[in-house]
Amino acid sequence: MRYLGLKDKEGLIEEVIVYPLEIHKDERGFLIESLKNSWSEVFGEEKGFTQNYFSGTKSGVARDEDKWHVHPTKQEDRFVCVSGDIVVALFDPREESSTRGQLNLFMMGESNSDDNQFLLLIPKKVMHGFLVVSAKPAILTNFPTTLYDPAEEGRVEFKKAKAKFEDGQEFNWDIIRKEFGL
């Protein structure tokens, strides 16, 4: 299985942005800048600040076990894994997209080296979900581009979306769990 990170620029779903985080360390610990208004690729008029939330998820747990999460009209997500490790899966169902039908898997979290920490911008209409692959729980923070709107909280069953891994198997979290020994 191929997991993408900060240095991977080829094979990304159209409009997905992998943006480097700024990490500052000294003898006291660390400080990570996770979103700044000067980062024009992921912040600006169309991608302003509206809210922030974070979630804690147990090891081996996927948020939505058999469904993709999708924002159908306006919301884009900006994910940062603050603690633990996750695999974020993205699937592009957009008919107008040059990457229609493509699946991307991103490895995010603290086991990535300092020079491979990133914010992942997920475009509207791109289906997504994540699975915690670290032994400890993971904390994911999101800076969505719109305020919570129930109309923007779509779910699509994996079987209906028909996303496939490179080897032709239909997407499901159990295949990734097996790779990580979960």
PyMOL commands that set and color helices and strands:
alter all, ss='L'
color gray80, all
select helices_A, chain A and resi 114-116+150-152+158-161+173-179
alter helices_A, ss='H'
color red, helices_A
select strands_A, chain A and resi 17-20+22-26+29-33+53-57+67-70+77-83+85-91+103-109+118-122+127-132+138-142+154-157
alter strands_A, ss='S'
color yellow, strands_A
deselect
rebuild
show_as cartoon
